[in-house]
Every structure is written in C-alpha cells, then in structure tokens.
Amino acid sequence: MSEPVFQVRGLTKRYGDVVAVAGVDFDVPEGICLGLLGPNGAGKTTTVEMLEGIQQPSTGEILYRGTPLDRRARTRFGIQFQSTVLQDYLSVGECLDLFRGLYPAPLPRERLIELCELGEILDRDNRKLSGGQKQRLLLALALLNDPQVLFLDEPTTGLDPQARRNFWRLIEDIKRERKTLVLTTHYMEEAYRLCDRILIVDHGRIIAEGTPDELLAAHFRDVILELPQSVAAGRLEGLSMQVLDCGDNVEISTDDVDATIRELVGRDIPLNQLAIRPRTLEDLFLELTGKELRG
Amino acid sequence: MRRFLAVMHARNIEFLRDRSSLGWNVAFPVLLIFGLWAMFADGGRPLYKAGVLTTATKIEKSIHPFLDTRYTQFIPYADRQAAIDLVSGHELDILVEFGPGRTRYWVNTTSPKGYALERFLLATGDDPKEAVPVVGTRTRYIDWLIPGILGMNMMFSCLFGIGYVVVRYRKNGYLKRLHATPLTAFEYLSAQVVSRLGLVLTITTVLFLACVWLLDLRMLGSGLLLLLTAALGSTALIALGLTVAARVASEELAGGLLNLITWPMMLMSGVWFSMEGTSVLFQKVALIFPLTHALTAARAVMLDGAGLADIWVELVVLAGMSAGLMLLSAALFRWKTD
C-alpha cells in the first residue's frame, strides 16, 4: 500500500478560548476522494485550511507525503474555497490569465476552458456569472496548476440542482484522473456520490470514519418506510416498530419490511403512498450528532 | 517577475475599468485647477498695476499725466516699504511717488511690465524722475499652489487607492485566494506599488503639463528631477497606504485611519499655505509627513530652479520613508481576516 498523501496527528486549532479542532487523527490515501461532513461550526473548514497550509495548527502534525507540510507543498495543491471573490472588472479569461501567471507551469488555457466548460463565458465580467458558472471558473482556477491534491470546500452550496449535478460530473471527470480530493459538503447525496471515504466531524472531533457503505452498514440494519401524515395519523399506536414523526411524513424504522407491511395492511392503512428507502448518510449524521446537517 | 507582472497587469485593468474611481482621480484635480484658473486668469483685468505712494485713499488723476495711462490699475499705498516689497515680488509693476518738483519711482529690473510702465512714466510729464531699482523674482500664488494641489491628489490616490482596495480584498476573501497560490506578500505588495505609481505619475504628469500650458506655470528646474521627486513622494505615500492597510479588515476602520492621516497631512504639509508663519512645533510635526518633503523639493525645483544638490536631503528622506514603510507593511501584512 502506498504512503498516504496526508498523515494528520493530534491536530488542534484554538482561537482564544474557542477550540475549533480538538485533536484529530486521520490519513488521506492517494487517489481517493475524502469527504468531511459536519454541521456549521464543526471544524471542517478549519481542518481543511490547515491541510492546505492556509492556517497554522495550534498543536499537532501534518505530514504531506511523509514530510512536514511546508510552503512548497502548496504549489501542488488546488484549492476552491467556500466563498471566493475575484478581482473586480476582470473577465473570466482575464482571471484565468492572472492566476496562470502565478504558477510556474500552468495547464494550457484551452485545456482549462474545455475541462470546466468556460468557452461561452470567457469574455464575461466575473461578477456577472451565475452560481454554477462562478463555481466552474473557481474550479478551473483550482486546477490550473494540475494539482496532485484538490481541495473543494462546499463547492455546490447555493447551486440549483441542475448546476449541482453538472458540477458533480466535472468532479467525477477529475476523479478519473486519480487525483486526491478533499471535499467538505452539506449535501449527503453529494458525499455519497463523490466520496470514497468519509469523516463525520462535530465539535472539532471525528465521530465516525469509513466508506459511505461501511458507515451505513456499521450503524444501520433497518430501512425506512415513509407514509404521509394524513394517511397514518392516529393509526400507528402500538406498532411494534420505531415510529418517528417527521412533519408531513411519518417514518417507520424496520429490519423486516414484509412483517411491517403486513401489520400496516392489518390496520387498514392504504399503502399506495408508501415509500421505502434505505438509510442515508443524513440519517447517520442525525443518529450520531442529533443535528440537522444544514442547521 | 512573471507573477508580479500578472498581478500588476490585473490591477491596472481594474483601475482603468473602474470609471468612477478613475473619473474622480482625474476630475477632482481638473476641477480644482480650472476653478483656480478662472480665479487667477488675467482676462478682463487691467494689464498693469501701479502703486502710488500717498496718504490719500483716492488718487487724483490731475496730479500727473501718467495717471491717465490706460489699462493700468493705480493703487494707493501709504506704507512705502510694504509697497516696495510688492514691487520686489512682481505683485506691483511699478511704485511711484509724486513729490514737489520731482517724481521717484521703484521698478523691478527683471519685470517686463515694470519696464513697459517705466517707459510710459518717462514719456509723460516734464518733471525730473529718479529711478530706484528693485530686485526680486516673481512668484504667483498659482505657481506656488499647483504643486500643492497635484501633491494632494497624489496623496489621496496613493493612500485611498491602495489602502482601501487592499482592505476590501482582504475582507471579501480575494487575498485569501491569492494566498493559496505561490504568490508572496512582497510580490503582491510591490505589484500594487508599481501599478499605482505608474498610474499616479502618468496622471500627475498630464495634469502638470496641462497646468504649464494653461497657466504658464513657473518651472525653472529640471523636469527629470521633478519627476524623480514625484516618484519618490508617491512611493512613500503608497507605502504609507499599504502600512495602514496591512492588517485592517474593516473598510470603515481603514477609512477612518486614512482620514486621520490625510487631513493633518493636507493641512500641515503646505498644500494650501506655507507653514513658515506657524509655530516651530507644527513645522517639526509636519516633517513626519512624506508630502511635506515632496512639496518642499518640488517647489524648490519649480520655483527656485533647485538642483539635486539642493534637494537631496528631501529625496533621501522620501527614499528612506518608502523603504521603511514598505518593509513595515510587508512584515505586518495579513492575507486574511482572523
């Protein structure tokens, strides 16, 4: 097995009395997409910015390919921050030219334009881009040094579903080039689709780690049956399975779908609006932290 | 060098496309200069100014036929020495005292208008006339003021144009994004300095040439020496702006700090009036401002024809301020808010 790209040991970050990262240990293997999930203020961005070299740890150690992280390593990173404003009045093409000028051997301009689908917006003022266009430009800026490690900090936050899926497609193209990706996200579907390995972070600590399927298998053996509240109201008392009131819906947790359906039929509950879904990362997160991810 | 050029080029584009800032940088001094031009232009005024020594408040034209000379303003003076000083400074073209049996007059030997009025005086009346030559060079207020106005414009452009922009980019995260590249703080800051310096010198040179053309601005010394003075003065002011902006993350705070610096500098560096009549303490405090040294050197070059040997102290002080403030700003510089 090859040496991890990052080895993180005892990493902490304090701001005065506030502990943002409280001693985390993890490795980032070569060529995977590592996802950091957690609620706002969990310490995801601080952790990632310490890996990027943007912030200095209070204590602990980060090894990049076996040696302490230094400024030279940063030339091999591509970074897309959570929110980035670019220089006023520059067009998309001029932004590319500016940032290409900052690296010793940037990717060819045309390659970046093709990779991130920027051809039609090259002459547009960067302040007048849509959310999806802006993220594609920022991704191009993160890729222009052909990085060995690509950091993406909530890259699809605020995008509409179509733009988000387009962005995922671009990331999947990059993954096929066997680059190492570190992704923080609020979107469980995004994490499940893109990440090979996930760290769930809360209060500056890692509370779960593994592949998405490993994590789900380790914590859940059941599935969820969903019924509209209007159908199920007042008819589920005494049910032998765990029932959760989720606003418009009622969720029934069960590891025996057949038995549950038989019991529902026995109570004359109409099943034409019944939905069955497997457990998700969001369920796992709620189970582990008791918090909404987007809270 | 490549990174430096890339950042400088981008900054130039931003400045040129930000029409409101560019317009203000050009329009403000133009408006000031045209306003002053309107105030001090000679159109419609008498061509000559002659002083008449008399205790009367009104001059009787019947005293002497010279007083019938057209296009000449005759002004009564009771204080002989004060009037002679005005002749010395070319503010009066001639001073005449009509005495019993003879006329004395004071005329500046370097004044063309004085020469013309002397010819007129000698051609009128039969009385004997006694000439008293006066020496002294002419200094119009506008000649003295223009360097101050151009310097003030440089000050605002250098301090606010740099300080405010750096703080805004820190606040909105653009500097953080640049920090994620191999760009160093010194490369970024020096690109800002050279970009702003080029723009400020270009604008100031154009305005200066316009003043020379429109106002017949006095320029006795070397243009290159004046350019060197402007370059060093601007560099020191830009470095001061960068020092203020090195850590600040709030535009409001930056604005307050910049105002705190610019207003005393504007009042005490001799933009509008000379500090010679003020207290020694004020004159000493004024020496901490780069603009004081820049204006002293610029006026010496323009008005007195001073050479490098005369203003080297000011230039060394400006170079020292530039280097010191640049190093300080690089040491204090932060890419992001904490």
HADDOCK unambig.tbl for C-alpha pairs under 7 A between the chains (distance, minus, plus):
assign (segid A and resid 54 and name CA) (segid B and resid 180 and name CA) 6.83 0.50 0.50
assign (segid A and resid 75 and name CA) (segid B and resid 181 and name CA) 6.72 0.50 0.50
assign (segid A and resid 75 and name CA) (segid B and resid 182 and name CA) 6.12 0.50 0.50
assign (segid A and resid 79 and name CA) (segid B and resid 180 and name CA) 6.95 0.50 0.50
assign (segid A and resid 84 and name CA) (segid B and resid 173 and name CA) 5.89 0.50 0.50
assign (segid A and resid 84 and name CA) (segid B and resid 174 and name CA) 6.26 0.50 0.50
assign (segid A and resid 84 and name CA) (segid B and resid 177 and name CA) 6.82 0.50 0.50
assign (segid A and resid 85 and name CA) (segid B and resid 172 and name CA) 6.15 0.50 0.50
assign (segid A and resid 85 and name CA) (segid B and resid 173 and name CA) 6.08 0.50 0.50
assign (segid A and resid 85 and name CA) (segid B and resid 174 and name CA) 5.24 0.50 0.50
assign (segid A and resid 86 and name CA) (segid B and resid 174 and name CA) 5.62 0.50 0.50
assign (segid A and resid 87 and name CA) (segid B and resid 174 and name CA) 6.95 0.50 0.50
assign (segid A and resid 88 and name CA) (segid B and resid 14 and name CA) 6.19 0.50 0.50
assign (segid A and resid 89 and name CA) (segid B and resid 14 and name CA) 5.44 0.50 0.50
assign (segid A and resid 89 and name CA) (segid B and resid 17 and name CA) 6.41 0.50 0.50
assign (segid A and resid 90 and name CA) (segid B and resid 14 and name CA) 6.86 0.50 0.50
assign (segid A and resid 98 and name CA) (segid B and resid 6 and name CA) 5.28 0.50 0.50
assign (segid A and resid 98 and name CA) (segid B and resid 7 and name CA) 6.47 0.50 0.50
assign (segid A and resid 98 and name CA) (segid B and resid 10 and name CA) 6.56 0.50 0.50
assign (segid A and resid 101 and name CA) (segid B and resid 2 and name CA) 6.04 0.50 0.50
assign (segid A and resid 101 and name CA) (segid B and resid 3 and name CA) 5.21 0.50 0.50
assign (segid A and resid 101 and name CA) (segid B and resid 6 and name CA) 5.37 0.50 0.50
assign (segid A and resid 102 and name CA) (segid B and resid 3 and name CA) 4.57 0.50 0.50
assign (segid A and resid 102 and name CA) (segid B and resid 181 and name CA) 6.67 0.50 0.50
assign (segid A and resid 102 and name CA) (segid B and resid 182 and name CA) 6.43 0.50 0.50
assign (segid A and resid 102 and name CA) (segid B and resid 183 and name CA) 6.20 0.50 0.50
assign (segid A and resid 103 and name CA) (segid B and resid 182 and name CA) 6.61 0.50 0.50
